[in-house]
Structures are given as structure tokens and as C-alpha cells.
Amino acid sequence: MSAGGAFGGNRGVRPVPPEKGVFPLDHLHECDLEKEDYLACLKSTGAQSEKCRMFSKKYLECRMERNLMAKQDMSELGFSDADVVVTPSEEKHKLQSPASDSKERK
């Protein structure tokens, strides 16, 4: 006879949740856009996740903002300052800024 049995397990010992990797599901679909952007990027790059880091970062930030996961510094999750997410409107502004600055200096 075994102690605990196949379905009984080790009785009396509380299970310990993992430190990372488990967080509430997004039942209200609050971060669906970010998730879809990330999955579309993975599909278009042949599952090369390093090319989709900006989408991954946006998704994690969305989850943290909506308390779907614990708030952490992005550096603890493997992101650096070089992984800054730039929106298309910010990119357009960056491209226009140097030209407008040089005109003002003349």
C-alpha cells in the first residue's frame, strides 16, 4: 500500500504557488488589442519573439495597469531602456522635430 494513493496525494501539505507565470485571466478582455498585436507579430516573424519585444512589453504593461498581474519594474522582466515602446504618432513627431529645430536656428 502506498502512502497517499494515486488520487490522495500527500495530505496535509499546502501547495505553494509559483513565484511567476501565474496571474488572473483577462476575463473582461481588457488587453486583447495588445495580445492580438503580439500574436500577429509572432505569426509574421515566424515565432521569432525577439523581434516582437515591444509588443510583449506593451502587453505586460497593460496587464500591470489593470491589476491583472503584479506591478514590477520592466527591467526585472528582462526589458531594458532600449526596449522603449514608441507609438506611430511619437515616431512621426521625432522625425519632424530635427527639421523644425534646424529651421528655427537659422
Protein Blocks (a to p, Z undefined) as FASTA:
>chain_A
ZZhijmlopghiacdddfbhpacddfkommmmmmmmmmmmmmmnoopaklmmmmmmmmmm
mmmmnopaccddfklnopafklpccdfklmmmmmmmmmmmmmmmZZ
